[in-house]
């Protein structure tokens, strides 16, 4: 599924046409600014998961915040 690339000025002139295209085909449209992708218009898909379920498994490291620190501290006098 390849995205359609269009310039900002072309999108501005034909926005409703591109909205209809996205709705009917389900494919996204990428709007470019000076040849670089700036934003993506895509069909809305409702998220049926609870917000915390979406984050489940995303933590890659957990340090115990209340564990003692194994470092010597120097106090300023």
Biopython code that builds the backbone (N, CA, C, O; Angstrom):
import numpy as np
from Bio.PDB.StructureBuilder import StructureBuilder

atoms = [
    (1, "UNK", "N", (0.848, -1.167, 0.000)),
    (1, "UNK", "CA", (0.000, 0.000, 0.000)),
    (1, "UNK", "C", (0.903, 1.243, 0.000)),
    (1, "UNK", "O", (1.518, 1.560, 1.019)),
    (2, "UNK", "N", (0.983, 1.930, -1.110)),
    (2, "UNK", "CA", (1.839, 3.098, -1.228)),
    (2, "UNK", "C", (1.043, 4.369, -1.009)),
    (2, "UNK", "O", (-0.080, 4.501, -1.495)),
    (3, "UNK", "N", (1.631, 5.306, -0.273)),
    (3, "UNK", "CA", (0.971, 6.579, 0.001)),
    (3, "UNK", "C", (1.064, 7.491, -1.211)),
    (3, "UNK", "O", (2.036, 7.447, -1.964)),
    (4, "UNK", "N", (0.044, 8.316, -1.388)),
    (4, "UNK", "CA", (0.050, 9.335, -2.425)),
    (4, "UNK", "C", (0.742, 10.569, -1.878)),
    (4, "UNK", "O", (0.371, 11.060, -0.812)),
    (5, "UNK", "N", (1.744, 11.081, -2.590)),
    (5, "UNK", "CA", (2.449, 12.294, -2.179)),
    (5, "UNK", "C", (1.920, 13.473, -2.972)),
    (5, "UNK", "O", (1.846, 13.425, -4.200)),
    (6, "UNK", "N", (1.546, 14.550, -2.252)),
    (6, "UNK", "CA", (1.069, 15.768, -2.916)),
    (6, "UNK", "C", (1.649, 16.984, -2.200)),
    (6, "UNK", "O", (1.963, 16.922, -1.012)),
    (7, "UNK", "N", (1.787, 18.069, -2.916)),
    (7, "UNK", "CA", (2.331, 19.286, -2.325)),
    (7, "UNK", "C", (1.254, 20.016, -1.515)),
    (7, "UNK", "O", (0.059, 19.780, -1.693)),
    (8, "UNK", "N", (1.697, 20.899, -0.632)),
    (8, "UNK", "CA", (0.757, 21.683, 0.178)),
    (8, "UNK", "C", (-0.186, 22.500, -0.697)),
    (8, "UNK", "O", (-1.389, 22.553, -0.445)),
    (9, "UNK", "N", (0.370, 23.140, -1.731)),
    (9, "UNK", "CA", (-0.460, 23.999, -2.578)),
    (9, "UNK", "C", (-1.504, 23.189, -3.336)),
    (9, "UNK", "O", (-2.640, 23.635, -3.496)),
    (10, "UNK", "N", (-1.125, 22.001, -3.803)),
    (10, "UNK", "CA", (-2.105, 21.155, -4.493)),
    (10, "UNK", "C", (-3.166, 20.659, -3.522)),
    (10, "UNK", "O", (-4.346, 20.595, -3.865)),
    (11, "UNK", "N", (-2.745, 20.307, -2.305)),
    (11, "UNK", "CA", (-3.705, 19.851, -1.303)),
    (11, "UNK", "C", (-4.685, 20.962, -0.950)),
    (11, "UNK", "O", (-5.883, 20.721, -0.805)),
    (12, "UNK", "N", (-4.172, 22.175, -0.814)),
    (12, "UNK", "CA", (-5.031, 23.305, -0.468)),
    (12, "UNK", "C", (-6.105, 23.512, -1.529)),
    (12, "UNK", "O", (-7.261, 23.777, -1.200)),
    (13, "UNK", "N", (-5.734, 23.392, -2.787)),
    (13, "UNK", "CA", (-6.674, 23.618, -3.881)),
    (13, "UNK", "C", (-7.696, 22.502, -4.023)),
    (13, "UNK", "O", (-8.820, 22.742, -4.465)),
    (14, "UNK", "N", (-7.313, 21.264, -3.647)),
    (14, "UNK", "CA", (-8.195, 20.120, -3.887)),
    (14, "UNK", "C", (-8.411, 19.277, -2.631)),
    (14, "UNK", "O", (-8.527, 18.055, -2.721)),
    (15, "UNK", "N", (-8.466, 19.917, -1.465)),
    (15, "UNK", "CA", (-8.552, 19.196, -0.192)),
    (15, "UNK", "C", (-9.768, 18.278, -0.104)),
    (15, "UNK", "O", (-9.633, 17.120, 0.293)),
    (16, "UNK", "N", (-10.953, 18.771, -0.466)),
    (16, "UNK", "CA", (-12.156, 17.934, -0.370)),
    (16, "UNK", "C", (-12.061, 16.704, -1.261)),
    (16, "UNK", "O", (-12.525, 15.626, -0.890)),
    (17, "UNK", "N", (-11.472, 16.864, -2.413)),
    (17, "UNK", "CA", (-11.282, 15.726, -3.316)),
    (17, "UNK", "C", (-10.373, 14.673, -2.674)),
    (17, "UNK", "O", (-10.646, 13.476, -2.764)),
    (18, "UNK", "N", (-9.305, 15.117, -2.034)),
    (18, "UNK", "CA", (-8.399, 14.170, -1.368)),
    (18, "UNK", "C", (-9.061, 13.527, -0.147)),
    (18, "UNK", "O", (-8.832, 12.350, 0.132)),
    (19, "UNK", "N", (-9.876, 14.291, 0.581)),
    (19, "UNK", "CA", (-10.610, 13.702, 1.703)),
    (19, "UNK", "C", (-11.513, 12.573, 1.219)),
    (19, "UNK", "O", (-11.552, 11.502, 1.824)),
    (20, "UNK", "N", (-12.231, 12.810, 0.139)),
    (20, "UNK", "CA", (-13.113, 11.774, -0.413)),
    (20, "UNK", "C", (-12.315, 10.564, -0.869)),
    (20, "UNK", "O", (-12.746, 9.426, -0.683)),
    (21, "UNK", "N", (-11.153, 10.806, -1.465)),
    (21, "UNK", "CA", (-10.294, 9.707, -1.920)),
    (21, "UNK", "C", (-9.848, 8.842, -0.738)),
    (21, "UNK", "O", (-9.864, 7.614, -0.818)),
    (22, "UNK", "N", (-9.456, 9.485, 0.341)),
    (22, "UNK", "CA", (-9.029, 8.751, 1.536)),
    (22, "UNK", "C", (-10.190, 7.951, 2.103)),
    (22, "UNK", "O", (-10.014, 6.799, 2.501)),
    (23, "UNK", "N", (-11.385, 8.554, 2.143)),
    (23, "UNK", "CA", (-12.561, 7.855, 2.669)),
    (23, "UNK", "C", (-12.935, 6.644, 1.823)),
    (23, "UNK", "O", (-13.274, 5.596, 2.372)),
    (24, "UNK", "N", (-12.880, 6.764, 0.507)),
    (24, "UNK", "CA", (-13.329, 5.665, -0.358)),
    (24, "UNK", "C", (-12.288, 4.569, -0.501)),
    (24, "UNK", "O", (-12.636, 3.388, -0.497)),
    (25, "UNK", "N", (-10.998, 4.939, -0.630)),
    (25, "UNK", "CA", (-9.971, 3.919, -0.852)),
    (25, "UNK", "C", (-9.381, 3.383, 0.441)),
    (25, "UNK", "O", (-8.902, 2.249, 0.484)),
    (26, "UNK", "N", (-9.411, 4.196, 1.500)),
    (26, "UNK", "CA", (-8.809, 3.781, 2.758)),
    (26, "UNK", "C", (-7.301, 3.974, 2.784)),
    (26, "UNK", "O", (-6.656, 3.646, 3.779)),
    (27, "UNK", "N", (-6.728, 4.501, 1.708)),
    (27, "UNK", "CA", (-5.293, 4.736, 1.652)),
    (27, "UNK", "C", (-4.982, 6.164, 2.074)),
    (27, "UNK", "O", (-5.771, 7.078, 1.837)),
    (28, "UNK", "N", (-3.832, 6.346, 2.697)),
    (28, "UNK", "CA", (-3.471, 7.661, 3.199)),
    (28, "UNK", "C", (-2.859, 8.539, 2.114)),
    (28, "UNK", "O", (-2.393, 8.055, 1.082)),
    (29, "UNK", "N", (-2.873, 9.838, 2.378)),
    (29, "UNK", "CA", (-2.288, 10.837, 1.499)),
    (29, "UNK", "C", (-1.255, 11.596, 2.323)),
    (29, "UNK", "O", (-1.553, 12.058, 3.424)),
    (30, "UNK", "N", (-0.039, 11.726, 1.789)),
    (30, "UNK", "CA", (1.017, 12.451, 2.482)),
    (30, "UNK", "C", (1.183, 13.805, 1.814)),
    (30, "UNK", "O", (1.401, 13.893, 0.606)),
    (31, "UNK", "N", (1.076, 14.860, 2.617)),
    (31, "UNK", "CA", (1.213, 16.226, 2.127)),
    (31, "UNK", "C", (2.659, 16.653, 2.365)),
    (31, "UNK", "O", (3.181, 16.516, 3.472)),
    (32, "UNK", "N", (3.299, 17.171, 1.318)),
    (32, "UNK", "CA", (4.701, 17.557, 1.418)),
    (32, "UNK", "C", (4.861, 19.068, 1.470)),
    (32, "UNK", "O", (4.028, 19.817, 0.960)),
    (33, "UNK", "N", (5.944, 19.497, 2.092)),
    (33, "UNK", "CA", (6.322, 20.908, 2.148)),
    (33, "UNK", "C", (7.747, 20.995, 1.620)),
    (33, "UNK", "O", (8.680, 20.512, 2.262)),
    (34, "UNK", "N", (7.917, 21.601, 0.466)),
    (34, "UNK", "CA", (9.214, 21.685, -0.205)),
    (34, "UNK", "C", (9.812, 20.294, -0.427)),
    (34, "UNK", "O", (11.015, 20.094, -0.260)),
    (35, "UNK", "N", (8.970, 19.348, -0.801)),
    (35, "UNK", "CA", (9.417, 17.994, -1.115)),
    (35, "UNK", "C", (9.592, 17.064, 0.066)),
    (35, "UNK", "O", (9.874, 15.882, -0.126)),
    (36, "UNK", "N", (9.431, 17.564, 1.290)),
    (36, "UNK", "CA", (9.584, 16.729, 2.487)),
    (36, "UNK", "C", (8.213, 16.455, 3.089)),
    (36, "UNK", "O", (7.394, 17.370, 3.177)),
    (37, "UNK", "N", (7.941, 15.229, 3.502)),
    (37, "UNK", "CA", (6.648, 14.925, 4.118)),
    (37, "UNK", "C", (6.397, 15.806, 5.339)),
    (37, "UNK", "O", (7.248, 15.928, 6.219)),
    (38, "UNK", "N", (5.204, 16.422, 5.375)),
    (38, "UNK", "CA", (4.856, 17.316, 6.478)),
    (38, "UNK", "C", (3.725, 16.751, 7.323)),
    (38, "UNK", "O", (3.752, 16.870, 8.548)),
    (39, "UNK", "N", (2.735, 16.141, 6.690)),
    (39, "UNK", "CA", (1.630, 15.551, 7.434)),
    (39, "UNK", "C", (0.985, 14.448, 6.614)),
    (39, "UNK", "O", (1.195, 14.341, 5.406)),
    (40, "UNK", "N", (0.202, 13.636, 7.295)),
    (40, "UNK", "CA", (-0.459, 12.501, 6.659)),
    (40, "UNK", "C", (-1.957, 12.579, 6.931)),
    (40, "UNK", "O", (-2.377, 12.795, 8.068)),
    (41, "UNK", "N", (-2.750, 12.404, 5.898)),
    (41, "UNK", "CA", (-4.200, 12.343, 6.031)),
    (41, "UNK", "C", (-4.565, 10.881, 5.833)),
    (41, "UNK", "O", (-4.276, 10.299, 4.787)),
    (42, "UNK", "N", (-5.196, 10.292, 6.829)),
    (42, "UNK", "CA", (-5.549, 8.870, 6.749)),
    (42, "UNK", "C", (-6.916, 8.647, 7.349)),
    (42, "UNK", "O", (-7.416, 9.493, 8.090)),
    (43, "UNK", "N", (-7.526, 7.518, 7.039)),
    (43, "UNK", "CA", (-8.850, 7.242, 7.605)),
    (43, "UNK", "C", (-8.770, 7.069, 9.126)),
    (43, "UNK", "O", (-7.777, 6.578, 9.664)),
    (44, "UNK", "N", (-9.821, 7.479, 9.786)),
    (44, "UNK", "CA", (-9.906, 7.337, 11.238)),
    (44, "UNK", "C", (-10.225, 5.889, 11.570)),
    (44, "UNK", "O", (-11.120, 5.282, 10.983)),
    (45, "UNK", "N", (-9.479, 5.351, 12.519)),
    (45, "UNK", "CA", (-9.745, 3.997, 13.015)),
    (45, "UNK", "C", (-9.853, 4.086, 14.530)),
    (45, "UNK", "O", (-8.900, 4.455, 15.216)),
    (46, "UNK", "N", (-11.014, 3.746, 15.032)),
    (46, "UNK", "CA", (-11.242, 3.830, 16.476)),
    (46, "UNK", "C", (-10.354, 2.819, 17.194)),
    (46, "UNK", "O", (-10.201, 1.679, 16.754)),
    (47, "UNK", "N", (-9.783, 3.252, 18.287)),
    (47, "UNK", "CA", (-8.958, 2.373, 19.104)),
    (47, "UNK", "C", (-9.871, 1.707, 20.119)),
    (47, "UNK", "O", (-10.539, 2.375, 20.908)),
    (48, "UNK", "N", (-9.888, 0.399, 20.085)),
    (48, "UNK", "CA", (-10.808, -0.333, 20.945)),
    (48, "UNK", "C", (-10.134, -0.867, 22.202)),
    (48, "UNK", "O", (-10.714, -1.679, 22.922)),
    (49, "UNK", "N", (-8.918, -0.418, 22.466)),
    (49, "UNK", "CA", (-8.213, -0.855, 23.657)),
    (49, "UNK", "C", (-8.258, 0.249, 24.708)),
    (49, "UNK", "O", (-8.397, 1.433, 24.399)),
    (50, "UNK", "N", (-8.136, -0.177, 25.942)),
    (50, "UNK", "CA", (-8.013, 0.788, 27.030)),
    (50, "UNK", "C", (-6.637, 1.442, 26.916)),
    (50, "UNK", "O", (-5.684, 0.790, 26.489)),
    (51, "UNK", "N", (-6.518, 2.704, 27.285)),
    (51, "UNK", "CA", (-5.236, 3.402, 27.140)),
    (51, "UNK", "C", (-4.058, 2.686, 27.804)),
    (51, "UNK", "O", (-2.965, 2.647, 27.238)),
    (52, "UNK", "N", (-4.264, 2.124, 28.985)),
    (52, "UNK", "CA", (-3.157, 1.433, 29.649)),
    (52, "UNK", "C", (-2.812, 0.123, 28.964)),
    (52, "UNK", "O", (-1.655, -0.295, 28.995)),
    (53, "UNK", "N", (-3.779, -0.531, 28.349)),
    (53, "UNK", "CA", (-3.493, -1.760, 27.611)),
    (53, "UNK", "C", (-2.600, -1.485, 26.410)),
    (53, "UNK", "O", (-1.800, -2.337, 26.023)),
    (54, "UNK", "N", (-2.731, -0.301, 25.819)),
    (54, "UNK", "CA", (-1.895, 0.059, 24.679)),
    (54, "UNK", "C", (-0.428, 0.175, 25.091)),
    (54, "UNK", "O", (0.465, -0.080, 24.283)),
    (55, "UNK", "N", (-0.178, 0.558, 26.339)),
    (55, "UNK", "CA", (1.188, 0.728, 26.830)),
    (55, "UNK", "C", (1.793, -0.553, 27.380)),
    (55, "UNK", "O", (2.997, -0.610, 27.629)),
    (56, "UNK", "N", (0.978, -1.580, 27.574)),
    (56, "UNK", "CA", (1.462, -2.825, 28.158)),
    (56, "UNK", "C", (2.610, -3.399, 27.320)),
    (56, "UNK", "O", (2.492, -3.541, 26.103)),
    (57, "UNK", "N", (3.703, -3.722, 27.981)),
    (57, "UNK", "CA", (4.859, -4.291, 27.309)),
    (57, "UNK", "C", (5.791, -3.255, 26.689)),
    (57, "UNK", "O", (6.762, -3.620, 26.026)),
    (58, "UNK", "N", (5.515, -1.985, 26.892)),
    (58, "UNK", "CA", (6.343, -0.962, 26.265)),
    (58, "UNK", "C", (7.513, -0.513, 27.147)),
    (58, "UNK", "O", (8.414, 0.172, 26.662)),
    (59, "UNK", "N", (7.517, -0.881, 28.420)),
    (59, "UNK", "CA", (8.611, -0.502, 29.306)),
    (59, "UNK", "C", (9.768, -1.458, 29.055)),
    (59, "UNK", "O", (9.620, -2.672, 29.187)),
    (60, "UNK", "N", (10.909, -0.909, 28.695)),
    (60, "UNK", "CA", (12.046, -1.771, 28.396)),
    (60, "UNK", "C", (13.054, -1.815, 29.539)),
    (60, "UNK", "O", (13.937, -2.673, 29.555)),
    (61, "UNK", "N", (12.929, -0.901, 30.490)),
    (61, "UNK", "CA", (13.831, -0.888, 31.629)),
    (61, "UNK", "C", (13.098, -0.287, 32.824)),
    (61, "UNK", "O", (12.389, 0.710, 32.696)),
    (62, "UNK", "N", (13.280, -0.905, 33.978)),
    (62, "UNK", "CA", (12.652, -0.393, 35.191)),
    (62, "UNK", "C", (13.693, -0.391, 36.292)),
    (62, "UNK", "O", (14.209, -1.444, 36.665)),
    (63, "UNK", "N", (14.000, 0.772, 36.810)),
    (63, "UNK", "CA", (14.895, 0.895, 37.960)),
    (63, "UNK", "C", (14.044, 1.236, 39.172)),
    (63, "UNK", "O", (13.161, 2.091, 39.109)),
    (64, "UNK", "N", (14.321, 0.562, 40.267)),
    (64, "UNK", "CA", (13.566, 0.811, 41.495)),
    (64, "UNK", "C", (13.889, 2.208, 42.011)),
    (64, "UNK", "O", (15.023, 2.458, 42.421)),
    (65, "UNK", "N", (12.930, 3.117, 42.002)),
    (65, "UNK", "CA", (13.219, 4.498, 42.393)),
    (65, "UNK", "C", (13.496, 4.687, 43.883)),
    (65, "UNK", "O", (14.031, 5.723, 44.278)),
    (66, "UNK", "N", (13.144, 3.709, 44.712)),
    (66, "UNK", "CA", (13.370, 3.858, 46.153)),
    (66, "UNK", "C", (14.520, 2.984, 46.648)),
    (66, "UNK", "O", (14.760, 2.913, 47.853)),
    (67, "UNK", "N", (15.226, 2.327, 45.753)),
    (67, "UNK", "CA", (16.360, 1.492, 46.145)),
    (67, "UNK", "C", (17.535, 2.379, 46.543)),
    (67, "UNK", "O", (17.685, 3.486, 46.026)),
    (68, "UNK", "N", (18.373, 1.887, 47.467)),
    (68, "UNK", "CA", (19.542, 2.669, 47.871)),
    (68, "UNK", "C", (20.496, 2.877, 46.686)),
    (68, "UNK", "O", (20.608, 2.031, 45.799)),
    (69, "UNK", "N", (21.165, 4.006, 46.700)),
    (69, "UNK", "CA", (22.125, 4.322, 45.648)),
    (69, "UNK", "C", (23.506, 3.886, 46.106)),
    (69, "UNK", "O", (23.924, 4.202, 47.220)),
    (70, "UNK", "N", (24.211, 3.166, 45.256)),
    (70, "UNK", "CA", (25.557, 2.695, 45.594)),
    (70, "UNK", "C", (26.602, 3.703, 45.107)),
    (70, "UNK", "O", (27.442, 3.378, 44.267)),
    (71, "UNK", "N", (26.544, 4.895, 45.627)),
    (71, "UNK", "CA", (27.507, 5.924, 45.255)),
    (71, "UNK", "C", (27.817, 6.763, 46.471)),
    (71, "UNK", "O", (26.963, 6.989, 47.329)),
    (72, "UNK", "N", (29.069, 7.227, 46.532)),
    (72, "UNK", "CA", (29.438, 8.082, 47.634)),
    (72, "UNK", "C", (29.175, 9.518, 47.218)),
    (72, "UNK", "O", (29.434, 9.917, 46.083)),
    (73, "UNK", "N", (28.654, 10.284, 48.168)),
    (73, "UNK", "CA", (28.315, 11.670, 47.886)),
    (73, "UNK", "C", (29.282, 12.581, 48.614)),
    (73, "UNK", "O", (29.698, 12.306, 49.739)),
    (74, "UNK", "N", (29.626, 13.651, 47.962)),
    (74, "UNK", "CA", (30.468, 14.660, 48.603)),
    (74, "UNK", "C", (29.612, 15.859, 48.903)),
    (74, "UNK", "O", (28.937, 16.396, 48.025)),
    (75, "UNK", "N", (29.644, 16.278, 50.150)),
    (75, "UNK", "CA", (28.844, 17.444, 50.543)),
    (75, "UNK", "C", (29.697, 18.701, 50.376)),
    (75, "UNK", "O", (30.888, 18.708, 50.685)),
    (76, "UNK", "N", (29.074, 19.738, 49.892)),
    (76, "UNK", "CA", (29.762, 21.012, 49.789)),
    (76, "UNK", "C", (29.755, 21.678, 51.152)),
    (76, "UNK", "O", (28.736, 21.675, 51.843)),
    (77, "UNK", "N", (30.872, 22.242, 51.538)),
    (77, "UNK", "CA", (30.902, 22.877, 52.852)),
    (77, "UNK", "C", (31.055, 24.368, 52.735)),
    (77, "UNK", "O", (31.100, 25.065, 53.749)),
]
sb = StructureBuilder()
sb.init_structure("model")
sb.init_model(0)
sb.init_chain("A")
sb.init_seg("    ")
for serial, (resi, resn, name, xyz) in enumerate(atoms, 1):
    if name == "N":
        sb.init_residue(resn, " ", resi, " ")
    sb.init_atom(name, np.array(xyz, "f"), 0.0, 1.0, " ", f" {name:<3s}", serial, name[0])
structure = sb.get_structure()
